[in-house]
Amino acid sequence: VKLFGVNSSGGLVELDSRALTWTATGQKQTISISNTTAYRGYRLEITGVRDGSSANSVQIAEVEFIATAS
């Protein structure tokens, strides 16, 4: 997956890129990144699936962004 920030002109700034593996339905993934820039939006890009020959969709139930004080 890749996470992008959307800047004020609509351009994308890549904030994080990593491989994730889910082994069960309903599994939660927690990802921490360092970012001090405020963006007008965010884009999460799914770059692949585990079994591309049989997968015909990707399902994400929820995405939550939490800001923490540094």
C-alpha positions as CSV (number, residue, x, y, z in Angstrom):
1,V,0.0,0.0,0.0
2,K,1.0,3.6,-0.5
3,L,-0.2,6.6,1.5
4,F,-0.2,10.0,-0.1
5,G,-1.0,13.5,1.2
6,V,-3.0,15.8,-1.2
7,N,-1.5,19.3,-1.2
8,S,-3.3,22.6,-1.7
9,S,-2.8,22.4,-5.5
10,G,-4.1,18.8,-5.8
11,G,-0.7,17.2,-6.1
12,L,0.2,14.0,-4.4
13,V,3.1,13.7,-1.9
14,E,4.0,10.1,-1.0
15,L,4.1,9.8,2.8
16,D,4.6,6.0,3.1
17,S,4.9,2.8,1.1
18,R,5.0,-0.7,2.5
19,A,3.9,-4.3,1.9
20,L,1.1,-5.5,4.2
21,T,-0.3,-9.0,4.5
22,W,-3.7,-9.8,6.0
23,T,-4.2,-13.4,7.1
24,A,-7.8,-13.2,8.2
25,T,-11.0,-11.3,7.5
26,G,-11.6,-8.5,10.0
27,Q,-7.9,-8.2,10.8
28,K,-6.7,-4.7,11.9
29,Q,-3.4,-3.2,10.7
30,T,-1.9,-0.3,12.6
31,I,0.6,1.8,10.7
32,S,2.6,4.7,12.2
33,I,4.3,7.3,10.1
34,S,6.1,10.6,10.9
35,N,4.4,13.6,9.3
36,T,4.3,17.2,10.5
37,T,2.6,18.7,7.3
38,A,-1.1,19.3,7.2
39,Y,-2.7,18.1,3.9
40,R,-6.1,18.9,2.5
41,G,-6.7,15.2,2.0
42,Y,-5.2,11.7,1.9
43,R,-5.1,8.9,-0.7
44,L,-4.6,5.3,0.2
45,E,-3.5,3.3,-2.9
46,I,-3.7,-0.5,-2.9
47,T,-0.8,-1.6,-5.1
48,G,-1.4,-5.4,-5.1
49,V,-3.3,-8.4,-3.8
50,R,-2.0,-11.7,-2.3
51,D,-3.5,-13.9,-5.0
52,G,-4.1,-11.9,-8.2
53,S,-5.2,-14.9,-10.2
54,S,-8.3,-15.4,-8.0
55,A,-8.9,-12.0,-6.3
56,N,-11.5,-9.8,-8.0
57,S,-11.8,-7.1,-5.4
58,V,-10.3,-5.5,-2.3
59,Q,-12.4,-4.7,0.7
60,I,-11.5,-2.2,3.5
61,A,-14.0,-1.6,6.2
62,E,-12.4,1.4,7.9
63,V,-9.5,3.8,7.7
64,E,-8.7,5.9,10.7
65,F,-6.1,8.7,11.0
66,I,-5.0,9.7,14.4
67,A,-2.7,12.7,15.1
68,T,-0.4,12.5,18.1
69,A,1.6,15.2,19.7
70,S,5.3,15.0,19.2
